[in-house]
Amino acid sequence: MEALQARDIKADPAIYPHIPVMVEDVVRLLSPQPGDIILDATVGSGGHAQALLSAAGPGALLIGIDRDPVALERAQRQLHPFGASVRLQKANYADLDQVLDGMGIPEVTAVLFDLGVSSPQLDDPERGFTYRLDAPLDMRMDPEQKISAYHLVNGLSEKELARILKEYGEERWAARIASFIVEARKKEPIATTGQLVDLIKGAIPKGARLKGPHPARRTFQALRIAVNRELESLEMGLERAFARLAPGGRMAVLSFHSLEDRIVKQRFRRWAKGCSCPPDAPLCTCEGRPRARLLTKGALLPAPEETQWNPRARSARLRALLKLGSSLEGGPVS
């Protein structure tokens, strides 16, 4: 089956509401083959999955997981033509071991992580991810999860709010924004994204507010990461996916902000250097040999033409590796 190109998906946005980022690079780096077992740990609307299955050809199996049931419904429709070659399941990628064990699959030959929030999630105001529309203060990727952004904004201490905004949003005015939030919620709960945006604008001095991106962007990023425990899930998901990756298998990760990319870079470098022990481990029990070979020198960026017709690709960073085995060590990587 001929490999699907990004322009093919872009051609009909009425059918396909989310354009997968750097899809041709992802397919090239993962190099899917007939009979491969591909794990799409963030299947979303199914765009990358569709391209990978089209490139793989006969006998390939794609396992797609996502914590968002609405995304899984879109993926089901998009991937319906592939029939039994697709298995979809609602799950956090931190729990991919349970998913694979439940399907009786010990290892996979390719893994993809496409991190962050998707375009359909951003474009649906009721999900509360966007600061551009007034909506309930939610931000849950899994609507069945109990804790939402409303609970954090209205329940955390000023100190903890400031820490989250500083650590996850790299927000210069974190302490001031947290102070404004705590004072405002004494009068009434902060229930909508519009209320929160107004507070943020009031907290950031006018001179700083008028420069750069939207003044609420960093705060919304920080709250979304905290609500969904994205960084903790990423660390667990990467470790478990690499453990389930067969020798000779490939992993690719698309990240969209520096905190995600830093975690991916550190994990990839550690596996490529051969030590998998945490920095504070008292003893190293590794064999000292590289466990992976990097397939990207640094992070790949989207082509300028892609960012023109898909502006949300601008912040994308793509890294990939090949897991080594005894027959592969020292051999060339295509």
N, C-alpha and C positions, 0 to 999 in steps of 0.2 A: 504494500500500500504506500502510495506517495506521501512523503512527509508534509505535514500541514505547515504553512507559512503564516507569519503574523498577519500579513495583508489579507489572507483568506478569511480570518476571523474578523478583522476590522471591517470587512466589506459589508456586513449585515448586522449592525448594532441592534436592530429591532429583535433579531433572534438571539444575538449574543451580547448581553448587557455589560460584560466586563472583558476588557482586552488584556490578555496575559502579557506580562512584561518580559522582554528579552527572550521570547519563546524560541527563536532560532538558535540562540547561544545555548539555551538550556538543553535543547535536543542534541546539539552538536557535542556538548560536554558529557551528557549522560549516555549518548550513543546507544540507544535501545536496540535490541536485537530480537529476532524471533525466539520465543520461549522464555524471555526474561520475565522476572517477577518484579514489578515496579511499585514502590510505595510512594504515593503522593500524600505527604503528611499534612498538607493544607490544600485539599482538592478544590475548595472554593466553588466557582462556577464550572470548573472542568476544562478550562482552556488549555493549560499545560498538559493535562491528562490526555486530552484529545490529540494534541500534537505528538505526544510521546507514543501513544498507541498506534497512531497512523504511521509513524516512523519505524516502529518495532516490527510490524508485520505479524504473520500468523503465529498463534500459540502464545503470545504474550498475555500476561495477566496484570491488571492494574488494581491495586488496593488503594482506595481513596478514603481518607478520614478527614473530618472537620468537626469542630464543636458547634458550628452554626447550622441548625436544621434547615433554615431557609436556603443556605448555600448548597446543602446536600440535595435539596429538591431541584435546584437549577442544574446541578451536576448530573443528576439522574436523567433529566430531559436531554441535556447536551450529549451525554455518553450512551444514550439508549441504543444507537446503531451498533455499538460494540458488543451488546448482549452479555453473554456469560464471561466475557473477557474483563468485566468490571465488577468489583465488589466494593460497595460503599458502606461506611459505618460512622455513626456519630461518636466522636471521641476527641479528647485532647491528645495532641501528639506526645505529650509526656507519658501517656498510657499506651503507647504503641505496642509494648510487649504483650499486654492483655489482648489487644486486637489480633495480633499475629498468632498468638497461642490459640485463641478461640477459633481461628481459621485453619489451624494445623500447619502453619507455615513457619519453619525454623529460621529461614534466612531469605533475604531478597538480593536482587542484583543491581538495583538502582533506587536511590532515594532523592526526593525533592522536597525542600521546604521553601514555601513562598510566604514570607512573614508579613506581619502587620495587618492593617485593616484594608478590606477590599473596597473597590469603587461602589458596588451595590450597597454595602454597609454604610458608606459615607453618604450616598445619595438618598438613603431612606431616612428622613428626618426623625421618624418615630424611634429609631435605634439610638438616637442621642449621641452619635459620634461626632457630628459636625458642629462647628461653632458659627456657621453661616446662617442657620435657620433655628428658630425657637422651637424646642421640643422637650419632652420629658428627659430629665438628666439620668441617662441609663448607662450606655457604653458597654453592655455585656455582649460578648460574642456568643455565649450560650444563654439564651433567654431564660433557661430553667435554673441558672445559677442564682443563688439567693442574694449575694452582695452586688449592688450596682454603684455607679458613681454617686447617686443620691445618698447612699449610706455613708460613703467616705467623706463627702463634702460636709454632710450634716452631723457626722458622728466622731470623726477623728479630732484629736487635740490640735491646737495651733502648731505645736512643735512638729507633730507627725505630718501634718499637711505640708508644712514648709519643707520638711525632709523629702517627701515624695516629689514635690514640684522641682526641687533642686536636683535630686538624684536622677529622676526619670525624665524630667523635662529640660534639665540644664537651664532652668529659668533664673535669670539674674535677680528678678524681683520676687523670688519665692516667699521670703519672710513677710514682705509687705502684702502680697496677695493673700497669704494665709491669714494675716491679721484682719484684712477687710472681710474675708469670708466669715470668720468667727464672729465679728461684730454684727454683720448683717443677719446671720442665722439666729441671733438672740431675739430678733423681732419676729421673724417668720422663717420657716424652712426654705432653703434654696432648692426649688423643685424643677427648674427648667434650665436648659442651656442658655437661653436668653438672659436670665437673671445672672448666671455665672459670668457670661461675657461682659455684662455691664459692670460687674464688680471688678473684673480683671482690668477693664479699661480705666476704671476709677483708681485702681491701685498703682498702675504704671504711670510714671510722669509723662506728660504730654510729649516732651521732646523725644523720649525713648519710644513712645507708643506710635509715633508717626514714621518711624524708620523701620525698614526690614519687613518681615512677614507679619501676618495678622497677630495682634498682641495676645490673643487667646490660644494660639497654636501650641505653644510649649506646655501650657497648663493642661489642655485637653489631651495631648500626647501622654503626659505624666499620669493623669487620672486613668486613662484607658489601659496603660501598661499595668498600673496597680490593680485595677478592677479585675483584669484577666490574668494576673500573675504571669505576664508574658515572658519576662526574663528568666524566672525560675523554671517555667515550662520549657523554654528553649534549651536551657542547660541540660535538663533531664532528657528532652527529646533527642538532642544531638548525640548524647552518650549512648542512649538505647538504640538509636538508629545505626550508629557506627558498629555497635556490638552485633546487630542483626545483619549487617551488610556482609555478603559473601566475599571471600578473597577474589580480587579482580573486579569487584563491584564499584560503582561510582556514586558519589553524593554531590548534590548541588544545592546551594542555599542562596536565595534572594532576600536581602535585607534592605530596609528603607530608612533606618536612622543609625546613628553612630553607636548607640548602646548595643543594638542587635549585632551589628557588624563586628564590634570589638569582641563579643563572645565567640562568634563564628571564627574570626581570625585566630584567636588564642587557641581554640580547640584544634583547628586545622594544623596550626604550627606545632602544637604539642604532639599530635599524632604523626606528623611528618618527621619530627625529631626523634621519636621512638619512646618517649617516656609518657605514660598516662597517669602518673601519680599526681595528686594535688600538690600545690606549692608548699603546704605546711605538713606534708606527710613525713613522719620521722625516718622512714626507710623507703628506699625505692625498690620495688619488687619487679620492675620491668626488665626485659632482656636487653634493653639498650639499642635495639634495632628500630629503624623507622617502621611504623605500621601503615603508613600511607604516603602517597606521592601527590603533591599539589599539582592540579591541572591548570590553575590560573596563577599568573604572576601578580600578586596583589589581588585587587578586586576589579572585575570587568565592569565597565560603565555602559549604559545604553548608547546606541548610536544617535548622533544629533537628529537625524531624520525621524527616529522613533519618538523622541521627546517632543517633536513638533506636532505630530498627530496624536500623541498620547502623553500629555503634560505630566500625568501622575507617575510616569516612568523616570522623571528627572532625578529622583533621589535613590534610585535602585543601585545596589551593589551585588554582584554575582561572584561567588567563590565556588570552586569545585575541587574534589580530590578523588583519587583512585586508591582503594584499599589493597594493600600488598598481601601477597601470599608467597609461599616458598618458590613457586615456579615463576613468579613475576618480579622478584627482587632483582634490580639491576637492569631489567629490560626496558626498552623504549616505550613511551606512552604516546599514542597517536593523538 
